[in-house]
Amino acid sequence: MQVTKHTRRAFSAAAILGFASVVGIVGSSNLEAQEKKVKVGVILPLTGADAEAAILIKYAAMMAIDEANSKGGVAGYKIETVILDSGTATAGQYDPAQAATNTKKLITDPMVVANIGPEMSGEGKAMTPILSEADLATITPSSTNPDITDPKFAAQFKPKGRAIYFRTVTTDAFQGPNMANFFAANLKVKSIFILDDSGAYGVGIADSFQRQAEKNGIKVLGRDQLNPKEADYTIILTKIKALKPDAIYYGGTSQAGVKLAKQAYEVIPDLIKGGGDGVHGASFQSGGGFPAIEGWYSTIAGPHLLEDPAMAGWVTNFMQKYGTLPGDYAVTAYDGALVVLDAIKRVAESGKAVNRSNVRDAMQTTNLKTLQGVVSFDENGDIKDRTVSVFQYKRDPKYPDNDIIHQQQYLGPAPQS
C-alpha cells in the first residue's frame, strides 16, 4: 500500500512516546506526584454495534495516559480516568440519552478536568450543552457532525459561549463533500442513490455529500432512510435496483451499515458502494464481513498514518499492550489524550489551579506535536487540518479477515472542494 505526503507529518514513535518527558513529573519526588491527582473522563459506546471501534479508541486514550503516569504523572499530577459506557441494549448502539446521563454524572465530580470522547455525533449533541454549562471541555477523536461546533448553533450546543467541543478529526463539512468529489472525479459516477440511518451523524454526512454530488453534476435518483433496528432492507434495495444508479452512498453507523452491506451484496452486487467513517474500521468490517464488504469505499476524517514506517513502533506497542491492531481513530484518540495531558501540564506549570476552566483555556491554545503532526484548533474547537482519506475494502488472503489495516486499501486523500 502506498504512503503519501502525510508521511512527513507523522512523528517517530520514539518522539511521541517520549512525550512523557514533556508531561513528566515536576515535583521533587514520586510521593509528591502520588499526593496530587486529577481525573479525566472517557465517555464511549463500549457495548452494542459501535463497541469494537470504541474499544480501540479507549485503548489508545488509556495508552497515552498510562505512559504519562508511568513516568510519574503530568507536572506532578497523577491522572485517573472515569470510564463511562454510552451504549445501551435498548439502542443496540450508542445512546444519546445515556451519553447525557453519563455527562451529568461526570460533572458532579470536581476533580474531573476534561473528557475524552464521544465516538459518535449523536452522543456529542446530547453531551455538549451539559459540558458547556459545567465549563468542562471534551475532545473527540471521531465525532464529525459540523453543527456541534458551528457558530450558528452556539446557543444550542455551547450556551456559555466558550468552545467546549474539540476535535482531532475534521468535520463532515469536508468528509461528505470530499467523498462526493472522489465519486465524481475518480469513480466517474453519474447517478447515485443516497441512504442514511436517521442519526445525527448519518443525516449530516449524507446531506453534505448530496449537496456536493449535485454540484458535481451527479444525478441523485433518490434518498431514503434505514431504521437501524429493522432487520430487512430488501424493499429499499429492490427499489434502488430498479432505478439503476451507478452507485449508492450510505451515511450512518455500523448498526444499519452491516445489514446494508450483507443485503446489498445479494440484491445489487455490482453497484459502486461507499460511505463515510461509519463504514470504516473494526465494527463495520467484522460485522459485515467478506465477501459482503468487498469493494466498499470508506473515508476517515483525517490522515491515514498506520502504514507509515514512522508509526511502526507505536503500532507494535499498541499490539503488545492490547493484543489487537489499532484503527485510524485510535491514532486520533491517542492524540486527543496528548492534548488533554499537555493542557494539564501547561496549567500546572503556570501556577494556576488545575481546574476545568483553566484546562479548557489551555486546550483552546494547543499547538502540540502528535502522531498526526501539529494539532491546533480554530476558535470553534475544530482542528485546523482538513484532510479526508479514502479507502476501499479489498480482501488480502495473506492476512486475517479482521485485520483492520491490511484488508482495506488506502487510496489517498480525497479531492478537496
N, C-alpha and C positions, 0 to 999 in steps of 0.2 A: 504494500500500500504506500501511497505517496506521502511525503512530508512537505508541507507548503511553507510559505513565508512566515507562518506563525511559529516556526521553529525558533526564530530569533527571539521570540517573546517568551519562550519557555526558559526558566532559570533552572540551573542544575539542581538535582535533588539535594546535593550537599549544601548548596547555598540556602535552599528553603528549609531543609531540616536543621540548618544552623540558625534558624530563626530563634531558637532557644537562647542564643547569645544576645539577641536583641531584647527578648522579653524575659530574660533571666532574672534571678533574684538580685535585688539591690540592697537588701538588708544585710547585716553583718553576720548572720548565722541562719542555719536551717530552722532553728527554733523560732526566730522572728517570722519566717515565711509561714510556719505552721500556725502561728498565732493570729495571722490575718488571712481572711478569705473573702471572696465574693462568689456569687452564683451566676451562671449563665443558663437560660432556658433553652430547651431543644423541643420544639413542637413539630411533629411529623406524623403522617398516617402510617403507623407501623403494623397495622393489621388491614386486611382487605386487599383489593385489587392493586393498590399502589404500593404495597408493602416492600416488595423486592427492591425497587428503586429507592424507596425511602430509607431502608436499612443501610444501603450503601452510602447515602447522604449522612446518616447518623454516624456510621463508622468513620467517615472521613473527618467530620467535625470533632469527634472524640479523639481521633488520632492526633490532630493538632493540639488539642487541649492536654492530652496525656503527655505529649512531647514537652510542652511548656512546664507542666507540673513535675516531670521527671528531672528537670534542670533547676528545680527549686521554686517554681511558680513564676508569676509575672510581676516584676517590680516589687517583690516581697509578698505578693498575694497568691495564695493557693486558689485555683479555680475549681469550683464544684459545679456539677451540672444537674439540672432538674429536667428530666426527660418525660414528656407527656405525649400520649398517643391520641392523634386526632382522627383515626379510622374507627368506624363502628360496624358491628354486624348488621345493623339496620340499613345503613347506607351501602354496605358492601365495598366501600372505598373510603376516601376522605369524606369527612362530615363537617361542613361549616359550623353547625351548631356545637359540635364537640370542640372544634378549634376555638370557638368563642368562650366556651366553658373553661377550657384549659388556660386561656389567656387571662381570664378573670382570676383563676386560681394563682397564676404566676405573679400577677401584680400585687397580690396580698403579702408577698414576701419582700420586704425592703432590701434584702441582700441580693436580689436578682437585679443586675445592672444592664443586661442586654439579653436578646433572644436570637437563636439561630433557627431559621425556618420562616415560613412553611414551605412545603413542597409544591402545593397547588394554589392557584389564584383564588379559587372559591374559599379556601381557608383564609387567605390573605384579606379578602374583602370583609370577612366576618371579624377578623382579629384586629385590623388596623385602627378602627375608631377607638377601641378599648386601649390599645397601646398608646395612642395619641393622648388620651386623657391622663394616662399614667406617666407620660414622657419616657416610655420605655422603647428603645429602638430595637428593631429586628433586622436581620439580614437574610435574604432568601437566596439560595443557590439555584433555584429552578422555577420560581413563580414569575410568569411573563405577561400577565394581563396589564396593559398600559394604564387603565383607568385608575388603578390604585395610587399611582404617583403623578397622575395628570393634574396640573393646577386647576383645571375646570371642575374637578371633583373634590377639591380640597375640603370643602365644608362637610362632605360625607366621610372621607377617609382620614383626614387629619384635622379635626375640629380645633385643635390647639394651634394650628398654623405651621408648626415646625415639621420638617421632613422627619419621618419616623420609620419609613419602609425603604431599606437599602437593598440593592441587588448586586450580585456578582455575575449576572447574565443580563443581556439586553431584553427588550420587551417585544411583544407581538406586533407593535407598530413597525417593527423591522422583520421579525421572523416570518410573519404571514406574507407580507408583500415581497420579500426577497425570494421566498419559495415560489411565489407566482411568477417572478422574473425567471427563475430556473425552469419552471414548466414551459414558459413561452420560448425562452432563448435556447435552452439546452435540449429540452424534450420535444419541442415544436408542437406542443399541444394546441389544438384549435377549438376544441369544445370540451366541456367538463361538467360534472355533476358534483355538488358540494353537500357534505353531510357534517352535522355537529351533534354533540351529545347533550346539549341544553345547559351545560355547566358554564360558569363564568369564563374559564379558560377556553373551552371549546367553541363557544359562540364568538368570543372576541377574536380568536385567531382565524376562524372561518370567515368572519366579516372582513377582516383586514386582507386576507388572501383574496376574497372575492372582489373587493374594490380594485385591487391592483391587477388581478386577472382581467377584469373588464377593461381597464386602462390599456392593457397589453393586447387587446383585441381577441381575447379568448371568450368564446360564447358560452355563457352559463346556461345550461339546459334545464337546470332545476336545483332546488335546495330543500333538504329535509332534515329532520331530527331523529336521532336514535335514542330510545329510552334505555339507559344503562341497565335497568333491572329486567327488561324484556329479554327473552331467550332467542327469539326468531326474527330475523331481519329480511327474510326472503321476499316478502311482498315489496319492500322498497327496492331490493336488489333486482327483482324481476322488472320493476318499472324502469330502473336505470338501464337494464339490458335492452329494453325496447327502444329507448331513446338513442342508443348507440353513441355515447360520448367517447372521446379519445381517452378520458381519464376520470378518476374520482379523487377528490381531496376530502380528507376527514379531519375535522377539528375536534379533539376530545382526548380523553384519557384512556387507559388500557381496559377499563371495565367493559365498555362497549367496544373498544377497539379490537380486542382479541376475538370477540364473536364476529365482528365485521370481517376480520381477516379470514377466518375459517370459512364463513359462508360465502364471501366474495370469491374465494378460491374455487368454490363449487359452481357458482352462478355466472360470474364474469371473470374467468381466469385470465383472459388475455388483455384486460384493460390495464393501463398505467394506473398505479395506486400510490398515494402518498399522504403525508400528514405532517404535523409538527413534532415537537418533542414528546407529545403524548404517545406517539408510536415508536419512540426511540428508547432502546435500553432494555433493562432486565425484565420489567413487568410485562411489557408487550412481547418481548422475544420469547420468554419461557411460556407465557400464556397462549400466544398464537401458535408458535412452533413452526418448524419446517414440515411440509412444503408450503403451508398457507401463507407465511410471511415473505416467501421468496419474491424478490423483485420490488418490494415496497420501498418507497423513498421516505426519508425522515429528515428532520433538522434538529439541531440544538441551537440555543440562543447564545452561542459563544464559540471560541476557537476549540478545535479538536487537538489535544496535545498528548493523548495516551500512547500514541505510537512514536512520539518524538524521542530520539535517543537520550536527550537530556532528562527525560522523565523516567528512564528505566529504573533508577534507584528508588524513586518514590513508589512506583508501581510494585516493585519487589517487596518493599517494606510493608505496603498495604496488604499484599497477598500473604506475607508471612504472619502478619498480625491477625488477619481476619479469615484467611483460608479461602478467599474468593477474589476475583478480579474487580477492580474499581470501574465504575461507569464515568462518563464525562461529567455528570453533575456531582460526582464525588470530588472531582478537582475543584469545582466552584464552591462546594461545601467546605473543603479544607481551606480554601482562600477566604471564605466568609468568616471562618473561625479565626484565621490570622488577623483579619480586620478588627474583630472584637478584641482579641488579645493585644493588638497594637494600640487600640484606643484606651484600654485599661492601663497599659504601660505609660502612655503619654500623660494621662490624667494623674496617675500616681507620682510620676517623676516631676510634674509641675507643682506639686504640693497641694493640689486641690483635692477635695473629697472625692473618693471613687464612688460616685452615685450615678443614678440613671441619667440625669440631665447632663452632667459633665461627660459621661461616656458617649451620649448621643452627639454632643457637640464635637467630640474628638472624632467620632466616626464620620461626621459630615466633612471634616477636613482631611480625610485619609489620602495619603499619597504613598502607597506601600508596594514594594516588590513582592510578588506572589508567584505561584506556579504559572499563572496565565500572563504574567507581566505586571506592569504597574497598574494597580487598581486605584481609581479615584472616582468621585461621584459629582454629578451636577447638583444644582440647588434643590432638586426634587428627590434626590436619593438614587437616581438611576446611574449605572455605570457608564462611563463615557465611551467605552469601546462598543461598537455596533456590529461586531462580527456575527454572522449566522453561518453555520456549517451544514453541509448536505451529505447524506449517506444513502446507500442502498443495501438492503439485505441480500447477501449472496452467500449461500452455504458453501463453506470450505471443509471438505471431508477430513482435512488434516487436524481439525480442531473439534472439540465437543460442540454440540449444537447450542449449548447455553453459554458459550464463550462470547461475552458481550463486546469484546474488542475485535475479534477476528472474523465473526460471522456477519459483519456488515462492512461494506467498502466505503471508505471516506472519499468523497468526490471533490472536496474542496469548498471554499467559501461560496455562498450563494451570491448571485449578482445583486448589487445594491441599487436601490431606486435613485 
